[in-house]
Amino acid sequence: MLWKSVYECRGDIICWLDADLRNFRGEMVEQLCAPLLAHENVMLAKAFYTRTFEGAPTGGGRVTELVARPMLSLLFPKAADIVQPLGGEYAARRSALEVVSFVEGWGVELALLVDIVERFGRDAVTQVDLGARVHRNRPLDELVPQARAILATAMQRAELMESVEVRERPPMITMPAYRARREQLR
C-alpha cells in the first residue's frame, strides 16, 4: 500500500517500482531519484519506457493509450505530455506525498500525478527514461476494472461526477500518529 509506505519509510525521497518487473535493475532507483536530488523544485519523477509487447508510439499499455492519456489530454491538459501516467515506477519527495490524499486501488498513480501537478505546478513533475520495460501482461478482459477505476478517478478529480465513489486515504500529514513519529525521527 503506497499510502502506508509514506508512514513506514524514513527518507525524504520515496521510490516505488512495480513488483511484476521482469527486468529490474538497481540503477532504475538511482535514475528515478536523481532529478529529485539535483533539483529542489522537482516533486515527482515518473518513469517512461518502451514496452516490448505492444509497440504503441509512446510505449504505453492498452489502458494508458485508450483511457489515461486521452483523459489527461481532455481533463488535465497540463499533464497531457506525461508519457506513462499509469506507470508504477516513480519517486517523489516526502514533502509532496504528505500533503496529498491517496486513492485506493488502480487510480492511485493518476490521482498522484494530477494532484501534484495541481498543487505544485507542471514543472514539479519530470520524466525519466528507463529504457525497456518487461512485465506480466494481463488479458484485455482483466483490464476492465483497472480502466473503470482510472476513469472514475479522473472524473472525480475533474469534479464531473460527484456521485462517483473513489475511496481515498487522507494526506499523511493530517494523521496525528504520523506527525508524532516524524517529530521523534528528527
Summary of the structure (lengths in Angstrom):
residues: 186
radius of gyration: 16.1
end to end distance: 24.5
largest distance: 49.1
contacts: 544
relative contact order: 0.20
helix: 47%
strand: 17%
